Amino acid sequence: MKTRIVLSCSILSLISLSTLMGDPNAQFAKANQEYAAGDFKAALEDYEELVRSGQDTPNLFYNLGNAYFRKNDFGRAILNYERALALDPHHPEAEANLRAAQASLQSARLNLGYTQVRAPVSGRIGKREITVGNLVAAGPGAPVLTTLVSVSPIYASFDADEQVIRLSMDAKATVKVGPFARGGNSRVLTKAADHDFHPQARVTPVGIFLPASDELFLYGVTSKVTSDCLVDRLIDWWEAVKDRFAKQVGAC
């Protein structure tokens, strides 16, 4: 008889425990305790399980939003605050926390933007002086990240009394000049160095294009292409063609 009583008590205990674990209110209280203890991961799992089971109360979504907020997952925090407000537009804290999450998300996006340095021009990039992951300080003493040489066309115009001469100026990639065979075959005897040998010269093509007459003037530059170099080429070009435009621009 005593054995039966003990067994019956054991069965009742199991049923009672099972009922307790299946109670949404008990699981909600458990998740709240985990949140208060700082175990936001466990709280998230319990809150999400309640949502999957069909629970959709404003406080559930509000607490779920708070848990995501604590995990710095501002996107999901905003989503659940909005769910809470959809069910209860006058929820006392959801509106304030929604605005806080939106502000935090905007701040995170701003901070992310500081991790990228965008050049104002396009061109050929040089040696990388700073590797990924290094902390770079701003200001006058900041280190050089790399060098960037613009290869975009430089547009210039000469103002005249009545008309304007329009031209386009562009510097292309530097080419090597030398007797390079590159392993090719020929029917005739040729004397050429392998492509790994040092070139006789390095030349950068610089062109000046006149769109009005569809003319191209090409120069080979062996020095570094700088703004002074481009100005020198413009002067050379103008000295060669100014007689053609004497009537257009007047005496020079």
Backbone as a ProteinNet text record, in pm:
[ID]
protein_1_A
[PRIMARY]
MKTRIVLSCSILSLISLSTLMGDPNAQFAKANQEYAAGDFKAALEDYEELVRSGQDTPNLFYNLGNAYFRKNDFGRAILNYERALALDPHHPEAEANLRAAQASLQSARLNLGYTQVRAPVSGRIGKREITVGNLVAAGPGAPVLTTLVSVSPIYASFDADEQVIRLSMDAKATVKVGPFARGGNSRVLTKAADHDFHPQARVTPVGIFLPASDELFLYGVTSKVTSDCLVDRLIDWWEAVKDRFAKQVGAC
[TERTIARY]
83.7	0	86.5	188.1	278.1	348.7	380.6	448.8	360	231.9	138.6	125.5	122.9	110	232	347.4	470.4	472.1	431.7	427.3	327.7	212.3	111.2	163.2	233.7	290.6	393.3	471.4	573.3	507.8	400.8	330.1	271.4	214.4	157.3	264.1	381.9	491.8	535	543.8	583.7	481.3	354.7	249	249.8	267.8	269.7	387.1	504.9	623.4	604.2	544.7	519.5	423.6	321.7	225.4	290.9	382	451.3	539.8	610.9	700.4	622.3	500	420.1	339.3	348.6	272.2	343.1	280.2	345.6	382.8	298.5	329.4	455.7	472	591	715.2	704.4	819.8	852.2	747.7	769.4	841.6	799.2	864.3	1009.2	1033.3	1168.8	1258.4	1206	1282.8	1313.6	1216.6	1239.4	1349.7	1353.7	1459.2	1596	1600.6	1727.3	1772.4	1677.5	1711.2	1767.1	1701.1	1746	1884.3	1915.6	2046.2	2154.2	2118.3	2216.5	2240	2163.6	2176.7	2082.1	2120.5	2031.5	2013.6	2113.4	2100.7	1992	1992.8	1889.8	1752.5	1746.8	1619.2	1564.7	1652.6	1608.3	1549.3	1614.5	1564.6	1426.6	1405.2	1274.6	1168.1	1202	1105.4	1067.7	1167.6	1140.3	1058	1080.7	1001.4	856	832.3	694.7	628.7	705.6	650.8	616.2	705.7	680	559.3	530	416	283.4	290.9	168.4	137.9	223.7	202.3	235.8	149.6	172.4	124	167.5	128.3	224.7	180.2	269.5	392.2	372	485.1	588	542.4	636.6	726.7	666.8	747.5	834.5	783.5	861.6	985.2	966.3	1079.8	1177	1123.3	1209	1292.7	1230.7	1305.3	1415.6	1386.9	1488.7	1606.6	1578	1685.1	1773.5	1712.3	1791.9	1870.8	1811.4	1880.9	2007	1996.7	2112	2220.7	2182.4	2279	2330.6	2293.6	2334.4	2280.7	2172.5	2104.8	1989.6	2023.7	1925.6	1816.4	1846.7	1745.6	1631.4	1664.6	1560	1493.1	1566.7	1505.2	1396.8	1428.4	1330.5	1209.2	1232.2	1122.5	1025.4	1077.1	989.7	925.6	991.5	925.2	806.2	824.9	715.4	601.9	634.8	530.5	451.9	522.6	454.6	360.6	408.6	326.2	209.1	224.1	112	-1.4	33.7	-68.7	-118.9	-30.4	-67.8	-1.9	-68.7	-8	26	-31	-6.6	82.1	163.6	254.5	347.4	359.2	430.9	579.5	647.3	792.1	834.7	751.2	792.9	831.1	754	782.4	919.1	948	1076.4	1192.6	1176.3	1284.1	1302.4	1192.9	1203.8	1291.1	1269	1350.4	1495.7	1518.3	1655.2	1725.5	1653	1712.9	1742.4	1654.1	1677.8	1799.6	1814.4	1930.9	2059.5	2054.3	2172.3	2210.3	2109.6	2136.9	2202.4	2154.5	2213.2	2356.9	2381.4	2517.3	2610.5	2559.5	2641.7	2676.9	2581.4	2609.4	2712.4	2704.7	2801.6	2941.5	2950.2	3080.1	3137	3049.4	3094.4	3153.2	3095.6	3147.9	3289.7	3326.8	3462.3	3566.4	3524.8	3619.5	3659.8	3600.5	3632.6	3685.5	3788.1	3846	3825.1	3747.9	3715.8	3793.4	3862.8	3940.6	3848	3878.8	3793.4	3807.5	3913.1	3934.6	3964.8	3951.5	3989.9	4126.3	4192.7	4324.7	4399.9	4531.4	4618.1	4669.8	4650	4692.1	4833.8	4909.5	5047.5	5060.8	5176.7	5204.4	5116.6	5062.6	4979.6	5069.9	5062.6	5150	5091.6	4959.8	4891.9	4809.7	4823.8	4749.7	4613.8	4525.8	4390.4	4397.1	4321.2	4315.7	4392.3	4481	4557.2	4470.8	4497.2	4426.6	4500.6	4428.7	4488.9	4428.9	4514.1	4468.1	4449.8	4359.1	4334.2	4415.9	4422.2	4492.9	4615.7	4686.2	4805	4914.3	4926.2	5031.1	4990.9	4878.3	4830.7	4923.7	4946.9	5036.1	4972.1	5054.5	5006.7	4957.1	4833.8	4778.9	4833.9	4833.8	4887.1	4892.2	4937.5	4937.6	4844.7	4781.9	4686.2	4716.3	4740.9	4769.3	4647.2	4592.8	4472.9	4507	4424.6	4441.5	4320.6	4232.9	4114.8	4154.9	4079.6	4112.3	4107.7	4199	4200.9	4145.3	4039.7	3975.2	4019.2	4058.2	4101.3	4037.6	4019	3963.3	4037.1	4051.8	4117.8	4011.3	3995.8	3899.3	3955.5	3879.2	3917.1	3819.3	3844.8	3756.9	3615.1	3600.5	3468.5	3438.6	3541.3	3519.1	3609.8	3585.3	3661.4	3715.7	3842.2	3901.7	3883	3812.9	3786.4	3876.7	3936.7	4024.7	4014.1	4058	4061.1	4203.5	4254.2	4391.3	4388.6	4465.9	4460.8	4598.6	4635	4759.9	4725	4783.1	4754.9	4862.9	4847.7	4940.6	5079.4	5181.2	5319.5	5349.9	5423.7	5461.9	5613.7	5663.4	5806.6	5848.9	5964.6	6017.5	6147.8	6160	6281.1	6260.2	6364.9	6355	6300.9	6170.2	6109.6	6054.3	6099.1	6049.8	5926.8	5922.6	5812.6	5790.4	5900.3	5888	5820.4	5801	5733.2	5824.4	5766.1	5839.9	5829.4	5931.5	5932.6	6003	5966	6029.2	6168.7	6195.8	6326.5	6402.3	6535.2	6619.7	6598	6568.3	6547.3	6639	6674.2	6753.1	6667.5	6631.1	6543	6572.7	6551.1	6570.7	6443.2	6456.2	6338	6259.5	6131.8	6048.1	6082.7	6164.3	6203.7	6323	6387.4	6503.3	6459.8	6555.6	6524.7	6496.3	6392.8	6361.9	6460.1	6465.8	6549.6	6488.9	6359.9	6293.3	6152.4	6093.8	5954.1	5885.1	5781.6	5714.8	5568.3	5519.9	5378.5	5313.2	5217	5149.7	5060.9	5075.5	4990.9	4928.1	4796.8	4728.1	4646.3	4638.8	4554.3	4459.1	4331.3	4229.6	4144.8	4125.7	4039.1	3909.9	3801.8	3676.9	3616.3	3641.7	3580.9	3633.6	3763.3	3824.2	3861.2	3829.2	3858.3	4008	4092.2	4237.1	4296.1	4399	4468.4	4616.8	4671.7	4815	4871.3	4969.9	5022.2	5167.2	5197.5	5332.4	5376.7	5507.7	5565.7	5644.7	5602.1	5665.2	5748.8	5875.9	5964.1	5979.7	5937.5	5945	5815.3	5808.2	5687.1	5578.2	5458	5347.4	5292.2	5323.9	5275.5	5196.6	5141.5	5068.5	5161.4	5287	5383.1	5415.9	5425.8	5453.8	5340.9	5217.4	5103.5	5096.9	5129	5131	5237.1	5354.3	5460.3	5414.6	5338.5	5290.2	5188.4	5107.3	5012.1	5084.4	5193	5271.1	5333.5	5390.5	5448.6	5344	5225.8	5118.9	5077.1	5061.9	5015.4	5116.8	5244.8	5346.7	5342.6	5301.1	5298.1	5173.8	5063.6	4937.6	4881.9	4947.7	4885.7	4862.9	4945.9	4924.5	4789.9	4743.5	4613.9	4498.7	4518.1	4408.9	4434.6	4522.1	4556.4	4434.1	4349	4230.5	4130	4129.1	4027.9	4060.7	4192.1	4229	4300.4	4331	4398.6	4548.7	4620.9	4767.9	4815.3	4921.9	4978.1	5121.8
-120.9	0	125	120.9	236.1	254.4	139.9	147.7	213.6	178.3	239	389.1	429.6	572.9	648.4	594.8	659.6	669.8	563.7	563.4	665	673.1	770.6	912.2	935.4	1068.9	1102	1001.2	1024	1059.8	989.2	1018.5	1157.4	1197.8	1331.5	1437.8	1411.8	1508.1	1526.7	1419.5	1428.3	1503.8	1475	1544.5	1692.5	1722.6	1862.1	1936.2	1871.5	1933.5	1953.1	1852.8	1864	1977.6	1989.8	2098.4	2233.6	2240.2	2366.3	2407.4	2308.7	2339.1	2380.6	2332.8	2368.4	2494.9	2558.5	2678.7	2799.6	2872.3	2988.8	3094.1	3112.4	3211.6	3174.4	3044	2999.8	3018.5	2987.7	3004.8	3152.9	3236.2	3380.7	3432.7	3383.9	3424.6	3376.2	3256	3201.5	3286.1	3324.6	3408.5	3543.9	3598.8	3726.5	3714.9	3602.9	3580.5	3570.3	3502.3	3490.6	3627	3707.3	3842.7	3925.6	3917.8	3993.9	3949.2	3821	3768.2	3798	3858.4	3891	3780.5	3672.3	3562.7	3590	3684.1	3729.3	3623.7	3540	3433.9	3334.9	3290.9	3197.7	3264.6	3392.2	3463.4	3472.6	3500.5	3507.9	3375.4	3266.3	3135	3107.1	3143.1	3118.1	3210.4	3338.5	3430.4	3385.5	3347.8	3305.6	3177.4	3088.2	2965.5	2997.5	3096	3137.9	3196	3273.1	3330.8	3220.6	3122.5	3012.1	2928.4	2927.8	2850.4	2923.2	3047.2	3120.2	3233.1	3257.5	3368	3499.9	3598.6	3726.8	3843.6	3848	3957.1	4074.3	4195.2	4311.2	4300.6	4254.2	4246.2	4142.7	4036.1	3936.5	3997.9	4066.8	4129.2	4241.9	4312.8	4419.6	4361.4	4255.2	4193.8	4130.8	4072.9	4015.5	4124.8	4239.4	4352.7	4398.4	4400.5	4439.8	4343.5	4213.1	4113.3	4131.8	4156.5	4180.3	4310.2	4409.1	4536.2	4513.7	4430.9	4401.8	4326.3	4254.6	4181	4265.7	4393.9	4488	4448.3	4371.6	4336.7	4436	4556.7	4664.6	4643.6	4576.5	4551.5	4466.8	4354	4268.7	4335.3	4417.7	4491.3	4585.1	4657.9	4749.3	4671.9	4557.1	4475.4	4437.5	4393.4	4346.9	4461.9	4575.2	4691.9	4733.6	4727.6	4762.3	4660.7	4533.1	4432.5	4463.1	4502	4534.6	4653.5	4755.5	4874.7	4846.3	4750	4714.1	4652.7	4579.3	4518.3	4615.3	4704.8	4801.6	4934.8	5020.6	5147.7	5239.3	5214.3	5300.4	5231.6	5136.9	5068.3	5172.2	5174.6	5285.1	5294	5181.9	5186.9	5151.8	5085.2	5036	5150.4	5259.2	5371	5432.9	5452.6	5511	5419.5	5289.6	5196.3	5181.6	5195	5190.3	5304.1	5421.9	5536.9	5518.8	5462.3	5437.6	5337	5232.7	5132.1	5192.6	5276.4	5340.6	5432.8	5505.1	5592.1	5510.1	5397	5311.2	5250.8	5214.1	5159.4	5264.7	5387.5	5494.6	5522	5517.4	5537.8	5426.2	5302.2	5189.3	5203.1	5248.6	5269.5	5379.3	5483.9	5592.7	5543.6	5465.4	5411.8	5317.3	5240.9	5151.6	5230.6	5347.4	5430.8	5478.4	5492.1	5535.7	5428.1	5304.8	5197	5193.1	5277.7	5281.2	5418.4	5419.1	5543.7	5544.2	5636.6	5644	5758.1	5726.4	5826.4	5916.3	6044.4	6135.3	6115.6	6044.5	6021.7	5874.1	5829.3	5693.3	5696.9	5581.6	5578.4	5451.8	5455	5341.2	5354.5	5248.4	5250.1	5196.2	5251.2	5208.6	5107.2	5104.8	5009.2	5036.6	4930.7	4944.6	4956.5	5070.7	5097.1	5046.5	5036.9	4992.6	4869.2	4764.3	4641.1	4645.3	4557.6	4551.1	4510.1	4580.8	4548.9	4645.4	4725.4	4822.2	4943.2	5000.5	5121	5242.8	5327.6	5445.7	5569.7	5655.8	5780.2	5886.9	5978.2	6088.6	6210	6306.9	6429.1	6450.2	6561.5	6594.3	6488.2	6418.7	6319.3	6179.6	6165.9	6033.6	5973.2	5842.8	5779.6	5772.8	5759.9	5745.8	5603.2	5586.7	5454.3	5394.4	5474.6	5432.8	5556.1	5540	5650.1	5614.7	5716.6	5697.4	5797	5746.2	5830.7	5832.7	5948.7	5960.9	5938.6	5858.7	5835.5	5885.8	5955.5	6009.5	6126.3	6149.6	6262.3	6394.7	6483.4	6618.8	6711.9	6779.7	6867.2	7010.8	7076.5	7215.6	7295.8	7421.5	7508.5	7641.4	7700.4	7829.4	7932.2	8030.4	8135.7	8232.5	8262	8359.2	8475.2	8571.6	8688	8649.5	8564.4	8529.9	8380.5	8297.2	8153.2	8083.2	7955	7874.1	7751.1	7722.8	7600.4	7491.3	7386	7277.4	7158.7	7104.3	6989.4	6893.3	6770.5	6666.5	6615.9	6603.1	6557.9	6435	6332.4	6205.5	6142.1	6080.9	6004.4	5858.2	5770.3	5627.6	5555.9	5424.3	5343.5	5343.3	5339.9	5338.3	5206.2	5215.5	5096	5084.7	4960.8	4935.1	4932.3	4990.7	4995.4	4916.9	4818.4	4738.1	4623.5	4549.8	4435.8	4312	4307.7	4198.8	4093.2	3968.9	3860.9	3795.3	3785.1	3719.9	3575.9	3509	3369	3342.1	3444.9	3424.2	3364	3310.1	3249.8	3338.1	3335.7	3414.9	3335.2	3361.2	3293.4	3347.7	3466.1	3528	3534.7	3545.5	3553.7	3687.3	3682.8	3804.8	3806.2	3923.7	3942.5	4021.7	3955	4021.3	3969.1	4053.9	4015.3	3952.9	3872.8	3815.6	3924.6	3899.5	4003.9	4033.6	3947.3	3974.3	4068.6	4096.9	4184.9	4328.7	4410.9	4551.9	4622.9	4704.2	4774.7	4888.4	4930.4	5043.7	5175	5179.1	5301.4	5267.5	5357.5	5348.1	5476	5459.8	5574.2	5575.1	5692.3	5710.2	5791.7	5736.6	5813.5	5922.7	6042.8	6155.5	6211.6	6213.4	6258.4	6384.6	6467.5	6586.5	6572.6	6573.5	6549.6	6674.5	6710.9	6822.8	6766.6	6765.6	6705.9	6779.7	6911.6	6988.2	6943	6911	6869.3	6721.8	6649.6	6506.3	6478.7	6558.3	6544.2	6496.2	6412.3	6360.6	6390.6	6451.6	6479.7	6391.3	6309.9	6210.3	6242.4	6237.8	6263	6143	6111.3	6007	6069.5	6045.6	6107.6	6002.8	6031.4	5937.9	5973.5	6093.2	6133.6	6096.3	6123.1	6097.9	6194.6	6144.6	6228.4	6306.7	6434.2	6522.9	6636.2	6722.6	6836.4	6928.4	6945.6	7028.2	6965.9	6832.9	6763.5	6785	6775.5	6795.3	6938.5	7034.7	7174.9	7195.3	7132	7142.9	7088.2	6975.6	6920.1	7013.8	7079.1	7176.4	7292.9	7336.5	7447.1	7403.6	7282.6	7231.9	7224	7172.5	7160	7296.4	7392.7	7524.2	7594	7578.6	7638.7	7579.3	7453	7387.4	7421.3	7459.4	7478.2	7619.5	7709.5	7839.8	7920.2	7896.1	7970.9	7936.2	7816.2	7775.6	7851.1	7891.3	7955.7	8103.9	8163.8	8303.1	8392.8	8367.1	8451.6	8427.7	8305.6	8271	8331.1	8328.3	8373.7	8505.9	8560	8685.8	8668.6	8776.1	8771.9	8705.7	8623.9	8553.5	8595.7
0	0	0	83.9	88.9	-45.4	-106.2	-235.7	-340	-340.3	-436.2	-413.9	-289.5	-257.9	-308.4	-284.5	-330.4	-482.2	-553.1	-698	-750.1	-686.5	-728.3	-712.4	-602.9	-580.2	-686.1	-726.1	-828.4	-960.4	-994.2	-1118.9	-1117.7	-1006.4	-994.8	-1007.7	-954.5	-964.1	-1108.7	-1182.1	-1321.1	-1403.5	-1380.9	-1454.6	-1421.9	-1296.2	-1254.5	-1317.1	-1322.2	-1380.9	-1530.8	-1595	-1738.9	-1769.1	-1687.1	-1706.8	-1688	-1589.4	-1561.3	-1678.9	-1737.6	-1847.9	-1972.3	-1987.5	-2103.2	-2083.8	-1970.9	-1941	-2001.9	-2096.2	-2156	-2053.3	-1951.6	-1849	-1772.5	-1745	-1673.5	-1759.2	-1888.9	-1977	-1995.5	-1999.9	-2010.5	-1885.8	-1767.8	-1643.6	-1639.9	-1691.5	-1695.8	-1786.1	-1901.3	-1993.6	-1930.8	-1856.8	-1789.3	-1684.8	-1612.9	-1513.9	-1581.5	-1694.5	-1768	-1818.1	-1862.7	-1908.5	-1793	-1677	-1560.3	-1514.2	-1534.9	-1494.8	-1597.5	-1708.9	-1812.1	-1912.4	-1905	-2000.7	-2117.2	-2203	-2309.4	-2417.1	-2438.1	-2538.1	-2499.1	-2372.9	-2326.5	-2328	-2289.1	-2290.2	-2432.8	-2528.9	-2667.9	-2714.7	-2679.7	-2721.9	-2664.8	-2537.4	-2475.7	-2534.1	-2553.3	-2612.9	-2753.8	-2834	-2971	-2974.3	-2880.4	-2874.4	-2845.7	-2760.4	-2732	-2857.3	-2934	-3057.3	-3156.5	-3168.6	-3261.4	-3220.2	-3089.9	-3041	-3061.9	-3111.8	-3141.1	-3045.1	-2946.8	-2853.8	-2924.1	-2910	-2977.6	-2892.5	-2769.2	-2680.8	-2696.6	-2671.7	-2684	-2593.4	-2469.6	-2376.2	-2420.8	-2486.5	-2535.4	-2642.1	-2738	-2843.1	-2786.9	-2688.7	-2626.5	-2557.6	-2478.6	-2410.6	-2510.2	-2617.1	-2720.2	-2786.7	-2809.7	-2864.3	-2771.3	-2640.8	-2543.1	-2543.4	-2555.7	-2557.2	-2680.2	-2795.2	-2915.9	-2904.3	-2840.5	-2819.7	-2737.2	-2632.3	-2547	-2623	-2727.7	-2809.1	-2925.9	-2926.5	-3032	-3169.1	-3170.3	-3295.2	-3311.5	-3355.4	-3355.2	-3459.5	-3569	-3670.6	-3617.5	-3550.3	-3494.3	-3374.5	-3301.4	-3191.1	-3243.8	-3350.6	-3410.6	-3459.7	-3522.7	-3573.8	-3462.2	-3348.4	-3240.9	-3164.6	-3154.7	-3096	-3183.7	-3314.2	-3405.3	-3395.2	-3374.2	-3352.9	-3226	-3120.5	-2994.6	-3013.2	-3087.2	-3108.3	-3201.1	-3291.9	-3378.7	-3298.5	-3192.7	-3107.4	-3001.2	-2956.6	-2853.6	-2887.1	-2966.9	-3008.2	-2892.1	-2775.4	-2659.2	-2556.1	-2600.3	-2508.1	-2446.5	-2314.6	-2248.2	-2280.4	-2304.1	-2325.1	-2466.8	-2544	-2675	-2768.8	-2765.9	-2854.5	-2822.6	-2693.4	-2654.1	-2690	-2664.4	-2696.8	-2848	-2923	-3067.8	-3118.4	-3066.1	-3107.6	-3064.6	-2946.5	-2900.6	-2991.2	-3032.5	-3121.5	-3258	-3308.8	-3438	-3431.1	-3319.7	-3302.9	-3293.7	-3223.9	-3211.5	-3346.3	-3425.1	-3558.2	-3646.9	-3639.8	-3719	-3675.5	-3544.4	-3493.8	-3538.8	-3540.3	-3585	-3732.6	-3813.3	-3955.9	-3974.8	-3893.4	-3902.4	-3866.4	-3759	-3718.6	-3823.7	-3888.8	-3994.8	-4110.5	-4136.9	-4244.6	-4218.6	-4089.6	-4056.4	-4087	-4109.5	-4136.7	-4283.4	-4365.8	-4507.9	-4545.1	-4625.6	-4677.2	-4827.7	-4875.7	-5018	-5082.5	-5189.6	-5261.1	-5342.8	-5352.7	-5430.3	-5581	-5623.6	-5766	-5787.6	-5911.3	-5948.1	-6014.2	-6015.6	-6076.9	-6042.6	-6059.2	-6029.5	-5887.2	-5809.2	-5669.8	-5658.7	-5565.5	-5546.2	-5434.6	-5372.3	-5266.7	-5145.6	-5086.7	-4966.6	-4844.7	-4778.8	-4664.3	-4533	-4523.6	-4401	-4434.9	-4355.8	-4380.8	-4311.2	-4354.7	-4299.7	-4152.6	-4069.1	-3926.8	-3839.6	-3899.4	-3821.1	-3787.7	-3671.1	-3627.4	-3680.4	-3752.7	-3814.1	-3751.2	-3701.6	-3639.7	-3747	-3720.2	-3812.8	-3771.3	-3861.2	-3827.5	-3913.4	-3889.9	-3971.2	-3963.8	-3850.5	-3834.7	-3877.2	-3945.1	-3984.7	-4089.7	-4083.3	-4181.8	-4319.7	-4421.9	-4559.2	-4579.3	-4625.4	-4649.8	-4778.5	-4883.2	-5012.7	-5100.4	-5221.2	-5316.7	-5431.8	-5488.3	-5595.7	-5706.1	-5825.6	-5941	-6030.9	-6050.8	-6133.4	-6279.6	-6347.1	-6490.8	-6567.9	-6499.9	-6566.4	-6655.9	-6762.2	-6850.7	-6776.6	-6813	-6758.1	-6865.4	-6834.5	-6931.1	-6904.3	-7011.2	-6998.9	-7111.1	-7087.3	-7190.3	-7187.9	-7306.8	-7319.8	-7354.3	-7269	-7295.8	-7399.6	-7502.1	-7604.8	-7599.8	-7684.6	-7684.7	-7721.7	-7824.1	-7872.3	-7867.6	-7875.2	-7881.3	-7780.4	-7764.1	-7669	-7740.3	-7721.1	-7775	-7671.2	-7706.5	-7613.2	-7646.2	-7541.8	-7563	-7446.3	-7470.1	-7366.3	-7355.6	-7233	-7210.1	-7121.7	-7159.6	-7087.6	-7087.4	-6974.9	-6962.6	-6942	-7023.9	-7015.6	-6935.2	-6924.3	-6846.1	-6909.9	-6825.9	-6872.3	-6942.8	-7052.8	-7127.8	-7130.1	-7141.7	-7149.8	-7295.8	-7323.5	-7459.1	-7462.3	-7554.6	-7565.3	-7660.9	-7691.9	-7784.7	-7714.7	-7692.3	-7617.1	-7713.5	-7696.6	-7781.6	-7722.3	-7589.5	-7518.4	-7565.6	-7606.4	-7641.3	-7774	-7859.7	-7986.2	-8091.1	-8197.1	-8307.4	-8431.5	-8511.7	-8634.4	-8743.3	-8869.5	-8982.5	-9012.3	-8962.9	-8985.4	-8855.2	-8865.4	-8747.2	-8677.7	-8550.6	-8473.4	-8352.9	-8310.5	-8190.3	-8091.2	-7985.4	-7888.5	-7749.7	-7653	-7513.8	-7460.6	-7357	-7293	-7222.1	-7202.6	-7143.1	-6997.8	-6933.9	-6795.6	-6787.3	-6899.4	-6897.7	-6874.4	-6835.8	-6810.8	-6943.3	-6948.1	-7073.1	-7098.2	-7222.9	-7256.4	-7208.4	-7197.4	-7152.2	-7107.7	-7029.1	-6988.7	-7034.1	-7112.1	-7173.5	-7133.7	-7094.7	-7063.7	-7174.9	-7246.4	-7352.4	-7292	-7343.3	-7303.2	-7429.9	-7432.2	-7552.3	-7530	-7632.9	-7633.1	-7751.4	-7720.7	-7822.8	-7842.7	-7968.7	-8004.4	-8061.7	-7985.6	-8034.4	-8153.2	-8163.7	-8273	-8408.4	-8417.2	-8544	-8544.8	-8436	-8426	-8447.7	-8381.2	-8393.4	-8260.9	-8271.1	-8154.5	-8166	-8062.7	-8054.8	-7943.6	-7978	-7884.7	-7850.3	-7718.2	-7668.3	-7584.8	-7594.3	-7510.4	-7396.9	-7273.3	-7156.7	-7083.7	-7067.1	-6996.4	-6849.7	-6812	-6671.2	-6600.3	-6471.8	-6395.7	-6439.7	-6457.8	-6502.7	-6383.5	-6380.4	-6274.7	-6339.6	-6258	-6311.6	-6390.6	-6342.1	-6415.6	-6551	-6553	-6678.8	-6778.5	-6732.5	-6821.8	-6873.1	-6786.9	-6830.1	-6937.3	-6919.9	-7020.6	-7154.8	-7151.8	-7277.5	-7342.1	-7261.4	-7315.9	-7382.1	-7319.3	-7377.9	-7509.7	-7511.4	-7636.4	-7745.9	-7708.6	-7807.2	-7860.9	-7771	-7811.9	-7902.5	-7873.6	-7958.4	-8098.9	-8108.3	-8238.9	-8319.2	-8252.9	-8325.8	-8316.9	-8245.6	-8220.4	-8347.4	-8450.3	-8574.5	-8638.4	-8616.8	-8673	-8609.3	-8485	-8411.1	-8389.7	-8471.3	-8451.3	-8461.6	-8560.4	-8576.9	-8465.5	-8412.1	-8311.2	-8176.1	-8137.2	-8004.5	-8004.5	-8121.4	-8127.6	-8121	-8110.5	-8106.6	-7978.5	-7986.3	-7871.6	-7851
[MASK]
++++++++++++++++++++++++++++++++++++++++++++++++++++++++++++++++++++++++++++++++++++++++++++++++++++++++++++++++++++++++++++++++++++++++++++++++++++++++++++++++++++++++++++++++++++++++++++++++++++++++++++++++++++++++++++++++++++++++++++++++++++++++++++

